[in-house]
């Protein structure tokens, strides 16, 4: 592959990621409110002003408007350009790591889905069934394509099915044990479905290391909150750490497995 073609692929994928990030902002705002992500058109949440094309350009419109609605002057949350930039950056990383292969498309879709779920969980402490359940089904269908289009699937159909069972089941077991010991729920049902979704896309083999990465990352952040004086009852969403673990396992499964075995002294 020539450098020119590769550079064009990086540029186009990044631009696509920015555009998708704009759509993800709609998803993040509307799905928790049970609103349609199609109708009405993008508008100011304060005054209802329908955005004109020049007001809906990823990142650039926010900068041109100085972070305020053109009609009412109310501030536009920083989340909008941040999510667009992050979507573009993560999309670039995916194409850089995987190259122009058939697996690039499902990897991008999986990345965008995890990004949307992460932002929703951070803002609302919810992981909506409207995303996690279709996400599990999409993973099964994608990997079921291995029967007639092997280059598109990420794992075998059986690994995907076991991924849902083990992903959901392992967190259900941990949650049940925690509830029996502490007398309260340690995580929501959305976390269970998210890990099941990750298992559906990446297979059962990725579930345990995803959970390990999530527990490690979440534990370090929780320790930081405790050192800053946050109480033990401070509610911290676990979904973003599961999403991070799933995304890392999507792109660097062998490197992470090798590092984990080295940590164990194997």
CORZI-V985852 format. One record per backbone hydrogen bond with DSSP energy under -0.5 kcal/mol. NH is the residue of the N-H (numbers start at 0). CO is the residue of the C=O. If there is no record, write none. Layout:
BEGIN
nh & co
NH & CO
NH & CO
END
This chain:
BEGIN
nh & co
5 & 1
6 & 2
7 & 3
8 & 4
9 & 5
10 & 6
11 & 7
12 & 8
13 & 9
14 & 10
15 & 11
16 & 12
17 & 13
18 & 14
19 & 15
20 & 16
21 & 17
22 & 18
23 & 19
24 & 20
25 & 21
26 & 22
27 & 23
28 & 24
29 & 25
30 & 26
32 & 29
33 & 30
34 & 29
43 & 48
47 & 43
50 & 41
54 & 51
55 & 52
59 & 57
60 & 56
61 & 56
62 & 58
63 & 59
64 & 60
65 & 62
66 & 61
67 & 64
68 & 73
72 & 68
75 & 66
76 & 74
79 & 76
81 & 77
82 & 78
83 & 79
84 & 80
85 & 81
86 & 82
87 & 83
88 & 84
89 & 85
90 & 86
91 & 87
92 & 88
93 & 89
94 & 90
95 & 91
96 & 92
97 & 93
98 & 94
100 & 98
103 & 100
104 & 101
105 & 101
106 & 102
107 & 103
108 & 104
109 & 105
110 & 106
111 & 107
112 & 108
113 & 109
114 & 110
115 & 111
116 & 112
117 & 113
118 & 114
119 & 115
120 & 116
121 & 117
122 & 118
123 & 119
124 & 120
125 & 119
130 & 127
131 & 127
132 & 128
133 & 128
134 & 130
135 & 131
136 & 132
137 & 133
138 & 134
139 & 135
140 & 136
141 & 137
142 & 138
143 & 139
144 & 140
144 & 141
145 & 142
146 & 143
147 & 144
148 & 144
151 & 148
152 & 148
159 & 155
160 & 156
161 & 157
162 & 158
163 & 159
164 & 160
165 & 161
166 & 162
167 & 163
168 & 164
169 & 165
170 & 166
171 & 167
172 & 168
173 & 169
174 & 170
175 & 171
176 & 172
177 & 173
178 & 174
179 & 175
180 & 176
181 & 177
182 & 178
190 & 187
191 & 187
192 & 188
193 & 189
194 & 190
195 & 191
196 & 192
197 & 193
198 & 194
199 & 195
200 & 196
201 & 197
202 & 198
203 & 158
205 & 202
206 & 203
207 & 203
208 & 204
209 & 205
210 & 206
211 & 207
212 & 208
213 & 209
214 & 210
215 & 211
216 & 212
217 & 213
218 & 214
219 & 215
220 & 216
221 & 217
222 & 218
223 & 219
224 & 220
225 & 221
226 & 222
227 & 223
228 & 225
229 & 224
233 & 230
240 & 237
241 & 237
242 & 238
243 & 239
244 & 240
245 & 241
246 & 242
247 & 243
248 & 244
249 & 245
250 & 246
251 & 247
255 & 251
256 & 252
257 & 253
258 & 254
259 & 255
260 & 256
261 & 257
262 & 258
263 & 259
264 & 260
264 & 261
265 & 260
END
